[in-house]
Amino acid sequence: MNAEFFSAIEDIEREKGIPREYMYDKINQAMLAAFRRDNPDAADNVVVEIDEDKQKIEMYVITDVVEEVENPATQMTEAQARKYSKKAKAGMQIRVPVDTKEFGRIAAQSAKQVIIQGIREAERGLIYDEFTSHEHEILTGEVSRIDPRTGSASLKISSNAEYTDALLSPNEQMRDEELYEGKRLRVYVIEVRKSSRGPQVLISRTHPGLVKRLFELEVPEIADGTVEIMSVAREAGSRTKMAVWSTAPDVDPIGACVGPRGGRVASIVDELCGEKIDIVRYSEIPEEYIAAALSPADVISVTMDEEGKSCRVIVPDNQLSLAIGKEGQNARLAAKLTGFKIDIKPENEG
């Protein structure tokens, strides 16, 4: 039985990644709790020894040898003690082995629950550690259920050998994206929290970080640091603006992101259900950066306000609606991207 027990512990360690030392500690606690349930007077005199080399688990009660017994749970006479040690004398302590088969049914059930709970806690800890290491990264999930009442989608997401459930709330879903059971999605991990039911993984399809990470996966020049993404402004499902620059003079950052025949950006647009992506060149000169951020509109001039982060932009008369964009989207995203408040005026009012 002991050999089978130690083999089972090895299997748990191999399959679930739970260290055997952790399991031994939980088993120790479970056996002590089970024994004390039926023998409350034994107090702290009970000892469990787990010998991995000999594949043995033994339990003892440290018992005082006395002339007159007052507490039978922790004391015995010399005559009784000599059943366990021929040298036993009053004033000594001996170890009296416990036959674990004599545990009561309730005590045994209690021990089983402690062990099961210990495995669950360890699994939750491993899952938490695994998914915490992927905060602000992309993971792939499969839709397992959609709540018809709230519209929230439950996803089973994986990382290496670990799996957990995550909730994609309606606020984190892309506009007009059709979700159905079995659909696979790339999601951005916002945060991982601990909860009583295990790790709670907060995921999103609308976060600007999703676009940034998709480009890192798709564009080798971003992955190796040659091209850097400086800022991302996004209205998910509709349009994104992304500012990039290159650390190498001979590498065009926009061209690298667009890719040969537009293949790189096209694959990301497909992943984002047709969301438009404007890639602009970052500049440390605010006037240049703001002008680029307002593309595809042409800009005649940018005048920075002396106080605060705001500016006045002059565009050709026929470019005003393009610069502002439908429902003000182009100007709004440019402001988010650059961090400047942008006041756009046509040339005839400049």
N, C-alpha and C positions, 0 to 999 in steps of 0.2 A: 504494500500500500504506500509506504514511504517513497519507494522508487518511482511509483506512478505519480505521486504528488510532485516530486522534484522535476520530473519530466514535463508535467503540466505547467509548472512555473517557467521552465525554459521555453515552452511553446508560447506562452503569453508574452514573454520578453521578446521573442523573435517576431511574432505576428503583430503585436500591438505596440512594441517599442517601450513597454513599461519595465524599468529596471527591476531585476529580481530582488535587490536590496529593499526597494520600496515595498514589494509584495511581502517579503519576509517580515517587515515591520508591521504591516497591516494584519498578517496572520498571527503574529505575536499578540497584538492588541485584541484580536478576535478571540483567541484561545483564553487569554486572561479574563476578558469580559465574560465569556461563557462559563468559566469555572467559578468566578466570583458571584455570578448570578445565583448559583446553587449553593455556594459556600461563602456567604458574606463575611463570616468570622475569620476567614483566612487572610483578609486584608491584603497587605503588600508582601506577604510571605511566599507568594507563588512566583515561580520562575519558569520561563520557557526557553529551551535551548534548541536552536536549529543548526544542525551540523550538516553542511552541504557535502563535505567530503565523504562522510559515512552514510549520507542520505538518511538521516534519522531526525525525528522531531520528538523531543522528550519534555515532559512537564514535571516539576518537582514542587513540593511544599517544604520550605525551610522550617524545620520543626525543632523546638527546644526539648531536650531531655530533662525531665524534672522528677522530683520525688513524689509530688502530689499534683495531679493534673487539674487546672482551673479552666483552661480553654482547649477542648479536645481538637479544635481546628488547627492549632499551632503548637500543641504540647503533647508529649507522651511519656510514659514511664520507661525506666531502663529495660524492663522485660519486653515491653512493646517495641522499643527502639532496636533491640538486638535481632529482630526479624530483618532489619535492613542493614545493620552494622554490628558485627560481633564485639567491636571495641566501644560501643556506646556506653556512656556513663552520664550521670546527672551533671548538668552544667555545660554539656556539649550541645552542638547543633548538628543535625543530620538532614540529609535530603531524602524525602519520602516520595517515590515516584507516583504519579497520578495516572490511572488508567482512563484515557480519554473516552473509552467506550462507555464509561459510566455517566457521561454527561447526560443531563436531562434533554428531552426533546426540544423544549423551549430554549434551553441554553445553546444547543447545537444550531437551532434555527437562527439565533442571535449571532452566532459566530459566522454563519454563512452570509447573513446580511452585511456584516461588517466587511467581509472579504469582497462581496459584490460591490458595495459602496466604494471601497478602496480602489477597485479596478476602474469604476466609473470616474472617480475623481482624477485618477492618473490619466485616463483617456482624455478627459476635458482639459487637463493641464497641457498634455501633448498637443491637442488640437489648438488650444489658445496660443501656445508658443509658435506653432507652425504658421498659423494665419496672421499672427501679429508681425511676423517677419515679412509679410507681404502687404502691410499697410502702404497705401499710396502706389500700389502696383496693380496690374491687370491679372485677373484670374478668369478661367472659363467655367461657366455654370450651365446647368440644364434645367429648364423650367419643369418643376414637378407638380405644381398646382397653381391655379389662378382663382382668387377669391371673387366670385361674381358680385358680391355685395360691395366690397371696397375697391376692387380692381388691383389689389396687391398681388404680386407674383412671388411664389416660393421657389427658390432655386437651390439645387444641390450643387455646391461648388467644391472643387477638389484642388489640393496642393500636394504634390508628391503622392504619398499613399494615404493621406488624410482627407476625410470628407466631412462636410458640415452643411447645415441648412442656413440659408440667408434669405432675407425678405427684401424684395425690390418694390418699394412703395410707389404709388402713382406719381408722386413728386419727383422721383428719381428715374422715371421711365421717359423715353424719348417720345415726343409728340408723334402721333399717328403710326408708331411702330406696333405691328401686330405680334402679340405674344400668344403662344399656345403650348400645351404640354408636350414636352420632348424637344422643344426648340433649344438650341445651344446659343449662348450669348457670351460675349466678353464683357466683363463688368470691372469697374474701378473700385478698389477696396478703400473706403474712406477711413474706417476705424474699426478696431476689434475691441469689444468690451467684455468684461466678465459678468456673468449673471448666474442665478441659482440653477438655471437649466443648462448651463454650459456656455461656451463662447457665443457672443452675439456679433455677427459680422455685418457691418453696415456697408452696403454696396450701392453703386450708382451707374446709370448710363448717361447722365446729363452733366456730370462733373467735367470741368475743363481738363482735369488731369487725365481723363480717358483719352482725349485727343493727343495730348503730349506723349503718353506712354505708347499709343499706337504708332506714332511717328518714330519713336525710339526703336520699336520692334521692326519697323519697315525700312528705315533709312540707316544704312551702315555708318554713314558719316556722323549721324547723331549718336549712335551707339558708341563710336570710338572717340567722341569728343571734338571732332573736327568742326562740326556744326553744332551750335547751341541754340536751344529754344529759350528765348528771353521772356516771352509773355504770351499768354493765351486768353482770349476773350471769347465767350461762347454763349449762344442762345440755342440750346440743344434741339436738334431736329430741323433747324432752319439754317443757321450760318455760324461760322467760326472765323475769327481772325487770329493769326499766329505770327509773331515776330521772331525772326531768326537772324543769326549772323555767323560768320565763319572765322575760325582762328587761323586759317591758312589762306593767304592772299589769292592763291590760284584755284580755290574751291568756291564756286557760286552756291551760297546757302539755299537760295530759292530753287535753283535748278536741281540740287541734290534732293530736296524734299519732293519736288514734282516727279523726278525720276525720268528715265528714258521713255519717251512718248507718253508721259503723264501717268505711267503705270503705278508708281508708288502712291501718289495721292489718290488715284482712282480706287485702289483697293481699300483705302481708309474711308473714302466717301461711300463705297459699297457697304462697309461695315457699319457706317453711321446712317444707313438708309437714305442716301442721297443728300445728306447735309452738305451745303456749300462750304468750301474752305478757301479763305484768302490768305496767302502766304506773303508776308511783306518783309522788307529788309530793315533790321533794327539799326538805329544810329544813336550814338551818344549825344549828338546834336539834336535838341528837342524839335527844332523847326523841321529838320529833315525827317525825323521819326514820325511826327504828326502828319506831314504831307504824305508819307508812304502809307500810314495807317488808314488814310481816307481813300485809298485806291478801291475801286477802279476809277474814281474821279480824278481829274487833273487839278492841281493846286497852283495858284499864281503866287501867293505869299502867305507866310505865317508870321504873325506878330505876337510875341510873348508879352503877357501882362507882367508888369514889374512886381506886382503883389500877388502872391498865391500861385497855384498851378493851374493857370487858365491861359487861353490864347484866342486870337482872332484870326480866322482863316478866310482868305479871299479866293473864290473860285470863278471860272468863267460863267457867264450868265446861263449858258446852256448846260452847265454841269451841276447846277445847284441841286436839282432833285436827285441826281446820281450821288452827290456827296452826302446828302442827308439820308437817302435811302428810303425804302418803303417803310412807312410808319416810323421814320427816324432811326431805323436799325443800323445803317452804315455809320452814322455819326455816333450813335450810342456805343457800338462795339469799338470804334476807334478811341473813344474816350476811356472805355474800360481797359483797352490794350495799353494805352500810353500813360494813363493816370492823370491826364489833363482834361479840364473842362474846355470844350471846343465850341466857339461861337462862329458859325459859318455864315458868310455874307456873299452875295453875288458881286461881280466886278462893278456893276453900275451903281452899287451902293457903297463901294469901297472908298 
